[in-house]
């Protein structure tokens, strides 16, 4: 349906609705129903659906769902290319402008919390000291044990050492990396940093928080449908075109399916392994989004949900 066929007004460009939640909680179905009432165009908050050719394993929206509601920033990137939150922030601004220009209503939908944070908060400025090289710093830190990283970080940035969980290797290494790069502690950068929302928009966040037992059922059902729907064949075809170490193959499930193709694991065992990986990922997403300031946090099964979302779009 063309945007002109909808009687509802397109809201001013100063705000944007963001519907977020864990994988498999039903976000796409909810927004497809809402698109029957509004000229919605979804800008996807998903770090794996960006890859072209991984339609099944990343649970990209179906052709029918895309006809019902256009989706953007999915199925466009070659598997051997990297993409990060800074790329997403830049692409979001371009896509949003195009949607508004044709009278559509952009909405952000997905589960990549770090993409959302890139929009709502932006990034810290981290000016490098003269003579430093980020790639060299990362290589040297990668060679250190976690204990060695923590010991060095505790000397130069004890506040970060105290704040970061002792087993969080990524954040410990990142904090040390920032100190070596800039000559200043990460805690000092954070204390002086102020959020800079992308395009100075008001991000109206609605968090979908499903019942865990129901979410488990949905994840298991999705896994079964993927495995019977051609996921193995999709992976085999992608491997014929791209190296196995391509970034796209790091998406949840693909390393396991690749092991199955190599004969290292049965299909049944692969399915169970991917279910557990996805379940754990969904739990991490729920934890992340519970810390996000939101206008509403509700169950995807809430009968009043569509009405609440519609009110935010008017």
Secondary structure, DSSP 8 states (H G I E B T S, - for coil): --GGG--S----TTEEEEEEE-TTSSHHHHHHHHTTTS-EEEEEE-SSTTBTT-TTTTT---HHHHHHSEEESSS-B-TTS---HHHHHHHHHHHHHHHHHTT-EEEEEES-HHHHHHHHT--------TT--HHHHHHHHHTS-HHHHHHHHHHH-HHHHHHS-TT-HHHHHHHHHHHHHHSS-HHHHHHH-----GGG-EEEEEEE---HHHHHHHHHHHHHHHHHTTHHHHHHHHHHHS-TTSGGGGSTTHHHHHHHHTTSS-HHHHHHHHHHHHHHHHHHHHHHHTTS--SEEE-TT-TTHHHHHHHHH-
